[in-house]
Amino acid sequence: MTEWFDSHCHVDEEKFDEDRNTVLARMREHGITRFAVIGSDMATSRHAIAFAAETEGAVAAAGCHPHEAKGFREEDCPELARWYREGKIRAIGEIGLDYYYDQSPRETQREVCQRQMELAWEIGAPVVFHIRDAHGEMLEIMKSMKSRLTGGIIHCFSGSAEMAREYLRLGYYISFAGPVTFKKAPKLQEAARLVPRERLLIETDSPYMAPEPVRGRRNEPTNVRYVGMKIAELRGETAEEVAAYTTENAMRVYGMA
């Protein structure tokens, strides 16, 4: 059986409470043997840590999402650092900028993102970035902090091929989710063709961003295979090849290899 690694999901969240065991069983049935659950604030980060500790194949990341930046406290940093040093989390994230929803003031988003990037540098942790409608400004921040970048993942990549090149030059992995499978996504598909296989990841971001052919339904990690198969089609590779190198990449960035 082909084995897949969903590099970013939220299967630990309440939207799966009623049927999580069924979902986990379906994942195993379809070869999704490893996956990362990602926090968006301190409460969801603690939940992700607890879930990963008791669930085979799961790892956790913790951090403050740009939506939640207004609730971030400086005293959260020592706890994030402790979790990383104790091996409870594998990355700081998801952090970043989201200028599409603007659920936290932009200045606050920038300050909180940069503080967590500094924290990642202090402890040597990779970072999982959430970036929406803010790629230009995020790149400016990254370039200004180039000597302190620790690498990591541009999750659910939504930019152009040229934007992907910029992130690659800065040492990041590019992760593709459901939107790369959409019929009207030529720029995203162009990016998926150019990212070198040693820097490419796949994910579901479930329960969000369901790919074709399950678009419009609640997403789940089982569907990461649809993302992988579309990547294979775009790049002229086999699904087995994509599964193998994206799994190897995810294990490397999350410190499992």
N, C-alpha and C positions, 0 to 999 in steps of 0.2 A: 504493500500500500504506500502511496505517496504521502509523505509527512510534510505539514505546513507549520509555519510559525506566524501567528497573528501578532505583529509587533506593537499594536495599540488597540485596546478595547476597554469596555466598561461593563463586562459581563457580571461584575460584582454588584452593580447598582440595582436599585429597587425595581426597575422596569423588568428585571428577570426574576423577581422574588417568587412569583407563582409557578414558574416552570424551570428554574435554574438547573436542577438535576437532569431534567430531560434535555436541556440545551447542552450541558456538559457531556452527556452520553452521546448525543448526536455529533458533537465535535470529535470525540474519540472515534466514532464510527467512520467519519470522513477524513481522519488522519490529521486533525488539528491537535497536535500533541504538546505544543508549547505556545504560550501566549503571555502578553504583558498587560496587566491592569494598571490604570493610571489615575492618580488622584488629581483633584482640581482645587482643593482647599485642605485645611488640616484635618477636618472631619472625614472627608472622602479618602484622604491619604491613609489615615489610620485604618479605615475599612478595607482599603486595597491591601494594606500590609497584612491584616488578619486573614483576609481571604487567600492571599498568595501563600501564607504560611501553612494553610490546611488543604490546599488544592494542588494536586499533582500537575506539574508542567507549567505552573503560573509563577511569574515574577512581578514585582511591583515597582512603580515609580511614584514619587511624591513631590508636590509643589503647589504653587498658587497660580491658577489659570487667570488670564487677563480679565475675565468676567468677574472674578472674585478679588481682584487686586485691592479694591477699597476696604476689604476686611483683613488684609495682610498686616501682621504685627512683626516688628523686629525680633521680638522674643520667640517667634516661630523658627528662626534660623538655627539656634542651637539644637532644637529637636530634629529638624531635617538633617543636620550634620550627624547627629547621634545615630539616627536611623541608617544613614549611609555607612557610617563606620562600623556599625554592628551587622551589616549585610542584610538588613531588612528591606532596603530598597536598592535598586540597581541604577537609578538615575534621578536627577532633579527634573520634575515636569509633571503636568505639562505647564509650561510658562510661555510668555510671549506678549504679542500685541493683537488685539482684535478691534479693528476700526469699522467693522461691518455692523456689529450690534452696539458697541460703545456702552456696555453695561457698567463699566467703571470709567471715570474720567481718564482721558488719554495721558495726561501728565502723570497720574497715579500709575497707570499701566506701565509707562516707561520706567518710572522709579522702581516699581516692584520687580519688573523684569530684570533690570540691571542689578538690583541687589541680589537676586537669586543667581544671576550669572556670576557675580562676584563670589557668592557662597560656593558655587560649583567649582570655581577656580581654587578656592581655599582648601577644599576637601578632595579635589581631583576627580570629581564626578562628571559623567556625561550629562547632557541636557536634552530634554524632549521639548521641542518648540511647537507652539500653536501660533500660526501667523495667518491672519485673514485681513485682506484689504490694507496691508501695512508692510508689504515686502520691502519697499524702498527705504522706509524708516528703520526697519529691523536690520537691514544690511548696513545702514549708516552706524547703528549702534554696534553691530558686530565688528565692523572695520575699526571703529574707535577703540574697541576692547580686544583687538586682534591678539595681543600678547597674552591675554588672559582667557582665551577661548579654550574649552576643554573637549570640543567635539560633541557629537550626539546626532540627533535625528530631527529633520524637518518633517514633522508629522502631517499627514493628510495634505501633501503638497498641492498647492493650487495656483502656482505661478507659471511663467513661461519657460521655454527652453533656456533662454539667456539667464533668467533668474536662477534656474537650477545650476547653471554653470558657475554662477557667483557663489552659491552655497557650497558647491563642490570644491571650489578653490579655497574656501575657508575650512575645509576638512569635515563637512557634514555628510551624513547619509540622507538620502531622499526617499521618503516613504509614500507610496501611492495607495489610495483607498478607492472606494466605490466610484467616484466621479470619473476615473480614468476609463471606466467601461461604458460611459454614456456615449450615445451616438454623436452628440454635438459637443465634443471635447477635443478638437483637433490640436490646440496648443498644448494641452496636458498630455495628449498622446505623443506629440513630438518630443516633449520632455522625457517621457518614459522610454523612448527609443534611444535617447542620447546618453542617459545616465549609465556609467560603466557598471557592469554586473557586480563588482566588488563593493559598490556603494548604494545599491538599490535594496529597498525593503518594501514589504506589502503589509497591509493592515485592513481592518474593517471600521475602526472607530465606532463599533457597535455600542448601543442600539441605533446609531445614526448612520447616514451615508450608505444606505443599502445599494449594492451594485445591480446591474442587469444580471440575471433576469428576475430578480426579486425586488426591484425598485418599488418604493411605495409601501413596503412592509417594514416591520421592525427588523433591523439588521441583527446578526449574531455572528460570532467568530467562524462558524461553519462556512460562511460565505466568503471567507478570505480566498478560497480556492478559485472563485470566479474572478477575483482581481488578478490572481496569479496566472490564470489561463488567458486572460486578456493581455497581460504583459507578454506572455509567451507568443501570442498571436502577433502582437505589434513588433516584436523583436526577431521573429523567425526562429524562436527557440521552442523546446518542448516544455510542457508543464512540469515534468520531472526535473529538468535543468533549473527552472525558475524556483521551484520548491527547494531544491538543494542549496543554491547559492544565497537565496534570501534567508533561509534558516541559518546558514553559516554566518551571514552578516549580522543577523539579529543576535545570535549568541555572542558574537564578538563585541558588539556595541553595548550589550547588557552584561558583559563580563562573565559570560558563561563558558567561554571557550579558552 
